[in-house]
């Protein structure tokens, strides 16, 4: 595993501390990368106070090579 800046991280899953995030291949109108918290869908900030700090956050890319590593969650219908 290796760490890199969020703005240099390849698109896909990443870890930032205990947060699992997802970085898309897209950038917003200001040119900063779009990244989200997997569990909530919220925009990922990772404790940064501004976009420049956020882009510089160190994250670890995650590669899932086997779907058996995933845990499926049953959601009861209402």
HUFENJO-V78659 format. One record per backbone hydrogen bond with DSSP energy under -0.5 kcal/mol. NH is the residue of the N-H (numbers start at 0). CO is the residue of the C=O. E is the energy in kcal/mol with one decimal. If there is no record, write none. Layout:
nh->NH co->CO e->E
nh->NH co->CO e->E
//
This chain:
nh->3 co->58 e->-2.8
nh->5 co->56 e->-2.1
nh->6 co->54 e->-2.2
nh->7 co->4 e->-1.4
nh->8 co->4 e->-1.0
nh->8 co->5 e->-0.8
nh->11 co->22 e->-2.5
nh->13 co->20 e->-2.1
nh->14 co->59 e->-2.6
nh->15 co->18 e->-2.4
nh->18 co->15 e->-1.8
nh->20 co->13 e->-3.3
nh->20 co->18 e->-0.6
nh->21 co->35 e->-2.6
nh->22 co->11 e->-3.0
nh->23 co->21 e->-0.5
nh->23 co->33 e->-2.6
nh->27 co->31 e->-2.7
nh->30 co->27 e->-1.9
nh->33 co->25 e->-1.9
nh->34 co->32 e->-0.6
nh->35 co->21 e->-2.7
nh->36 co->41 e->-3.0
nh->37 co->19 e->-2.3
nh->37 co->35 e->-0.5
nh->40 co->36 e->-2.9
nh->43 co->34 e->-2.8
nh->47 co->44 e->-2.1
nh->53 co->49 e->-2.2
nh->54 co->50 e->-2.5
nh->55 co->51 e->-1.2
nh->56 co->52 e->-0.5
nh->56 co->53 e->-1.3
nh->58 co->3 e->-3.2
nh->58 co->56 e->-0.5
nh->59 co->14 e->-2.5
nh->60 co->1 e->-0.6
nh->60 co->58 e->-0.5
nh->61 co->12 e->-2.4
nh->64 co->62 e->-0.7
nh->68 co->65 e->-2.0
nh->69 co->66 e->-1.7
nh->71 co->69 e->-0.6
nh->75 co->73 e->-0.5
//
